[in-house]
Structures are given as C-alpha cells and as structure tokens.
Amino acid sequence: MSSRKELANAIRVLSMDAVQKAKSGHPGAPMGMADIAEVLWRDHLQHNPANPDWADRDRFILSNGHGSMLHYSLLHLAGYELSIEDLKQFRQLHSKTPGHPEYGYAPGIETTTGPLGQGITNAVGMAIAERSLAAQFNRDGHEVVDHHTYTFLGDGCLMEGISHEACSLAGTLGLGKLIAFWDDNGISIDGHVEGWFTDDTVKRFESYGWHVVAGVDGHDSDAINAAIEASKADPRPSLICCKTVIGYGSPNKSGSHDCHGAPLGDAEIAATREFLGWEHAPFEIPADVYAKWDAKPAGEKAEANWNDKMAAYAAAYPELAAELKRRLQGELPANFSADADAYIKSLQATPANIASRKASQNALEAFGKLLPEFMGGSADLAPSNLTMYSGSQAITAEDASGNYLHYGVREFGMSAIMNGIALHGGFVPYGATFLMFMEYARNALRMAALMKQRSIFVYTHDSIGLGEDGPTHQPVEQMASLRVTPNMSTWRPCDQVESAVAWKYAIERNDGPTSLIFSRQNLSQQPRTDAQLENVVKGGYVLLDSANTPEIILIATGSEVELATKAHELLTAQGKQVRVVSMPSTDAFDKQDIAYKESVLPSEITKRVAIEAGIADYWYKYVGLNGKIIGMTTFGESAPANQLFEMFGFTVDKVVEAANAL
C-alpha cells in the first residue's frame, strides 16, 4: 500500500530526474511543495484528466512557474495525456513541457506562468469570473457554476508589486473560493531571503481581508488537509502559509539556494533516492503509485454528476442554460455581427465631431446591449476613459452579478486579472487607463498576446494632445511598443466610425488581445463611401484620392488624419496628385493580401509622408528611407494641446512642406 509520503516522493523523483536530464531547471520548489500538492490534488481538486476543459473544474495555477516540473509531474501522475516521454523532453524544442508552464502546450495548464506574480493575479481573475458567472446563472437548487481556484506561490510572487494589487482587490471583493498556498521556504536564487524580504506576510494578508492559516507544516499531510478544509469553509479568500524545506529529500542541498535553479547532479540524485527510500530507476513509477494517483475515475464521476445537474438546470431554465453554454464556448450572440454593422452604418449616416474616447463609450452603449458577456472596468479614471455605459453594474463583495470592475489605481493588476477572466471563460473582458500607463501593465499585455487571449485594452489620452499634464502623462513611444508586440492588434481610430469598427474587430477577434487607443480631443468625422466603410476593418484604406494616378501618399492615424485631409486640399490646389490613407491598424493592414496592400500603397509611389503624434521611427516601414515622417523624436512638454501641436510640427503647413520637399 502506497503511503502519502511515497505518493509525494513520486513528484520529487520525476521532478529531479527531468531537470537533471535537461541539465536545466528548478528542482527545489517541486521537491519542497510535493506534500502540499499531493493532498490538494488527491483529496480536494475537482478535475477530470479525461476532459481537461470541463467547465466546472477547479482551476490550479502554479504562480511560481519556475517549479514547472511540479505541475507536469502532477498532470502525468493524475492521468492527463502527458507521458513519461513528455517529461523526458522537459525544456526541449517543441515539447509539451517547456521551462515554464505555457498555456496551450500541455493539457491541464490553465495559464502561462513565468513572470512572477502574474499567476496569482490570473487566479484572482479566474475567481472573479467564477463568482460572477455563478451569480448570473445559478438558481436555487441549481448550483451549476461552483468551483474553486487554487494557486501555489512563492516568496518571489509576494515580492512582486502586482501581488499587492491583485490580492488587495481580491480581499475587497470577498473572493471566498480563491485559495492560495504560500511556499514559505525562505529561499530565492540569491540565497536566504531574510536579507531582502522580511515582510509580515500574515499581517499583510489579514489587512487585505483574507482568511490566513499561519504556520502550517508543509510536510505534514494532516495539517495541510485541515488548512484546506478550514479555507474552503471560510467566506474570504484564503492564504495557507506552508513552511517548507526547498529541495526536500536532498541530503546535501535541501534548504539551500543550491537546489533552487540548478540540477542536483547525479551524485546528489543518488543520495536523494537513498534518503527517500526510492529504489526505482529514473522516470520509473511503480504501478501501485500510479493507481493511487489516477484521478480519471473520480473525475469522470464528478463531471457526470455535473452533467446531470446541467440537464436538470436546462429543464428548469432552458434559456439560461443555452446562454451559459454559449458563453462558456466563447461564441458571440448570433445577431452580434449584423447588429454591430447596422450601428456602424448609422454612425456614417449621422456625422458627429466628438473625441474618440466618447465614440468608444457610444460603441460600448450600443454593443453592451448585445453582449451580456462583457466585463468592463478601469484602473480608476472611468470619468476620463468613459468606460461605463448605462448598462454598467459594479461588481462588489455583496453582489457579484454585475459586469463592471472598479480596479482602482492598479493598471498591472487589472490587465493580468483580465487575462485570468478571459482564460476562465464566459466573459469578454475590457479594461482601461491612459495610454501612458500601459507601461505599468506592459508585461501583462505581452502575456495576453503570448496566450492568444481575448483581452481588450482600452487606452485614452493618446498623444501630446493630452496637453497641460505634461510629458509624464503624454505617450510618445507607447503606440510603437504595442504595434511591435507579436499577436497584439492595435487600433488608433480617426473618428466615431473607425472607433466602432475597432471595437467590433476587438470583440470578434478570438485569437489574441486588442489595444484600442482613443483621443481626449474632439475629432472631425470623415466622409466615406460604402466601399470605403467596408475597408476600414482592413486596417488601412484610401480615404481621399487624386483625380489621376497619385504622385504623393499621405498616411495618418487618429487625430492626424484631419491634418492629412486638409493638406490634401492645399496640395491638390497646387496641382499635386495626392492620396490620403487612413491607417487605424497597421497589423490589420499587414494581414491583408498583397493585391489589397498594393492597391492602397502602390510600391511604385515612393513619395510618402506619414503623420502621427507618436514616435517617428516606426513609420519607416511604410514610407521607406526616402519618405518623410512628421512624428515625435523627443518627449512632450506641458502646455495647451494646440501650442504643442504647433511646436512639434503637427500642422497642415508642415505636412504640405514635407510633401513638397519630396
């Protein structure tokens, strides 16, 4: 009969063997947390290895993702389609077992965790999604959304500032089904953490409003089990503080940073096997250990019970059941696209000169009525970002049935929480701040793109047009940064029509995030034909053309499109043949076929001017080395917007001058 310790040792030996074979990795955390993982996964975690995507499964997130062999070992032992051969390919090219858990590579990996602190923050997002979905769909006697979110985290996650942002909000929202396990081993790569991490973590989390179980022996299964039971019974989010020995079982390296981020070595692995009483060869697990770990029978039973619940729910509430199924599958309402197109056409027919941030709010008003899965929010600044509309209802600790999160001044936390919400399913999250402050959230945006999640990042106050707040608040290089991020779609619309098209594009995109960039100042609506309107979604299109073959092309985005159209008028009066191209999304344009791109930007027309109140260098890919760029090469200044545009050359005269210089 396999003992708990032997079952935990299976994690330890698989982890140290895989790291050793790869000659790279982190064996310490998997060996130290093995006992905690064994209790959680075998006694509490609700999951089905035969169907990793079962909607009501518990979520498990390894926030200290460098310990990835812990997660891979658990998935393999529990019966997921992750073989011994997959474990042997740890950290190798094209394997299911990369150095950090990567979403979409192995079944059962809920999110990509590598940058510390983002895993716990994704977990907060998942817990928010579970709680709100339950509030919106559960009915008396029909608890069809009912699962926990469990996360492991280490000292590094707690040191990262994002953990404060996320855990503070989790306490405020009362996320009672969020349970975190702190691997309190006192070690980071540099050594013993008391030289740089002496926070009273218990008091910190108690001050957030969390339930805290302090002083748990992370190698005592009974103590771990009791802590989990107490946490599941508490209405607050829980932190279980587990005192562990990093590299547990290694006679000479346990408790030291020597086993944190490097293989143990053949001699130490042999000594560890002897210490643990593990008599089996590398990657060899006894049949009785596999049998004890196998979670498939219990998982299939749990899912079957849930299917019965769903059947009863569908009989009692057929419309709700159909809606829940649609949302969990990530499908948009059948009428969304047609209704959105009708709204966009109505805007074209009723011109308005408004700020694109206001146009964004109007689009939210129109689309929000069509999308009950919208979950919006703003990192404070909602009156400036205009992210609330008449259907917005705040999510609170008392009522989670709403669709809007007041994130407070937590840009990084907001963005990573949005990723967790998107990963959970059932919602389309959007969140806003000033464009300048995407810098606080940069890595979460990258993770959204890396994981191909439908997170919609809304950024207002898009340029030096912000004016008097000065260079600390005026974005310059941010648009280029977003545009060069792989799989991030970035839109900077020039009027209310392009703004609505951008929103529709972001909502319908299901293979990655979108950044929507809006102005503070009013923008003139541009006239378009129906054919031009259809081309807006292509990211770049001919807005104004010449009577004959164009000799000069002006390319612009956002507020600078109006400069280009006015320059077109003056240059045409001078006898020039000029084309104006509005390019709200360079990445959408780049995805078009060669024929379309050539029809907009013919390669033989080399006289080109790009105009954008952002970093100039980005635009060389469209104008070539011989083109002209009216853009920013410095930071901004504090002054009224009209004075800044004059100072930095964003005027019609400067556009005409640049065109004539060609």
Sequence and secondary structure as in RCSB ss.txt:
>XXXX:A:sequence
MSSRKELANAIRVLSMDAVQKAKSGHPGAPMGMADIAEVLWRDHLQHNPANPDWADRDRFILSNGHGSMLHYSLL
HLAGYELSIEDLKQFRQLHSKTPGHPEYGYAPGIETTTGPLGQGITNAVGMAIAERSLAAQFNRDGHEVVDHHTY
TFLGDGCLMEGISHEACSLAGTLGLGKLIAFWDDNGISIDGHVEGWFTDDTVKRFESYGWHVVAGVDGHDSDAIN
AAIEASKADPRPSLICCKTVIGYGSPNKSGSHDCHGAPLGDAEIAATREFLGWEHAPFEIPADVYAKWDAKPAGE
KAEANWNDKMAAYAAAYPELAAELKRRLQGELPANFSADADAYIKSLQATPANIASRKASQNALEAFGKLLPEFM
GGSADLAPSNLTMYSGSQAITAEDASGNYLHYGVREFGMSAIMNGIALHGGFVPYGATFLMFMEYARNALRMAAL
MKQRSIFVYTHDSIGLGEDGPTHQPVEQMASLRVTPNMSTWRPCDQVESAVAWKYAIERNDGPTSLIFSRQNLSQ
QPRTDAQLENVVKGGYVLLDSANTPEIILIATGSEVELATKAHELLTAQGKQVRVVSMPSTDAFDKQDIAYKESV
LPSEITKRVAIEAGIADYWYKYVGLNGKIIGMTTFGESAPANQLFEMFGFTVDKVVEAANAL
>XXXX:A:secstr
   HHHHHHHHHHHHHHHHHHHT S  HHHHHHHHHHHHHHHHT    TT TT TT  EEEESSGGGHHHHHHHH
HHHT S  HHHHHTTT TT S  SS  TTTSTT  S   STTHHHHHHHHHHHHHHHHHHHH BTTB  S   EE
EEEEHHHHHSHHHHHHHHHHHHHT TTEEEEEEE  EETTEEGGGT    HHHHHHHHT EEEEEEETT HHHHH
HHHHHHHHSSS EEEEEE  TTTT TTTTTSGGGTSS   HHHHHHHHHHHT  S TT   HHHHHHH  HHHHH
HHHHHHHHHHHHHHHH HHHHHHHHHHHTT   TTHHHHHHHHHHHHHHS   EEHHHHHHHHHHHHHTT TTEE
EEESS HHHHT   TT  B  SS    SEEE  S HHHHHHHHHHHHHH S EEEEEEEGGGGGGGHHHHHHHHH
HT   EEEEES SGGG TT TTT  SSHHHHHHTSTT EEE  SSHHHHHHHHHHHHH  SS EEEE  SSEE  
    HHHHHHGGGS EEEE  SSS SEEEEE GGGHHHHHHHHHHHHHTT  EEEEE S HHHHHTS HHHHHHH
S TT   EEEEEEEEGGGGHHHH TTSEEEEESS   SS HHHHHHHTT SHHHHHHHHHH 
